[in-house]
Amino acid sequence: MVSSIVVQYTDLLRTGEYDLWRRLRELLQGQGLDPDRTVVVDLLQEGPDHEDGQVISADGRVFKFSPDHGLLSLRAPSRGWPSSKGEVDLQRERRGWPPLCV
């Protein structure tokens, strides 16, 4: 079962016209990732043009994105961030949330 917010964010990633979604699509494409095969699993909006979040690529890699000099930058997971869908599901299970179906 997939959380409805994950479905909504992923749909917005693929079709949204808001600047955040355009920038994130460009960022993913710049890293060789297909936005149509990427899932947004977390998004925290802390104000205008300041969003942090996580995406899972089609091959199961987890990436963190956050603003960097006014632009979003994609980074490989750092310490403390899950590095695979399995680790995301484990963290979700610990919180009592259902696993993601990607």
N, C-alpha and C positions, 0 to 999 in steps of 0.2 A: 504494500500500500504506500502510495506516494503522498506526502503532505501537499495540500492544495496550494500553499504558498510557493513550494518548489515548482509545481506545474505552472503557476502564474508567472513567476520570475523567468522560468525557462522560455515560456511563450513570448514574454516581453523581450528577452534577449534576441530571439529570432525575428521578431516583427516590430518591436517598439520603435517609435520615432523620437522619443525623448533622448536628449544628448547622452545621458548615462549609457543607454543601450547601444547607441551608435558607436561611442568610444570603446565600449567593451567588445563589440563585434570587431572593430578595427584592431584592437589589442590582440584578440585571439587569433585573427587572421595573420597578424604580423609575427606571431609565434608558431605559425603553421598549424593551428587548431581550427577546426570547422565549427563555427557557431551553431550550425544546424545539428551537430552531433555532440554538443556540450550542454551540461546541465548546471544550472545555478542552484547551489545547495544552501547558500547563506548570503544574506545581504544586510548590512547595517548602515543606515543612512544617518550620518551625524551632522548634517547641515547641507547647505547648497554646495554642490560640487565636491562633497566629501563622503565617499562611500567606500566601505571595506566589505569584502566578501570572499567566498570560495566557489570555485567551479570544479566539476569533474569532467575530464575529457572522455572521448569515446573509448580510449584504451584504459580507462580507470585511474589515470593520474589525477591528483588533486592539486589545484593551484590556488594561491591567495592573490587577490588583487586589492590595491589601495592607491590613493592619489599620490602622485609624485610630481611636484612642481606644476600642479594644475592638470596633469594628465594621469590616466590610470596606467600603472605598470604591472605586468604579470610577473610573478616570482615563483620559483619552485618552492614547495613547502619548506618552511624553516622549522627548527626544533619546536616541538609542541604542536605543530600542525599535522593532521593526518596525511599520510603519503599515498593512501590507496582507498578505494571505495570500501574495502573491508574494515579499515580503521575508522572511516566515517560511520559505518553501520555499528561498529562496536561502541563508539562514543554516543551515538544516538540511543543504542540499547541501554547504556548506563544511565541515560537521562529518562528512560522510559518511553522513548519515541520509537515509532516503527522504522524498520530499515528502508533505505531508498531502493527503488526499482529503477535502475538505469538501463 
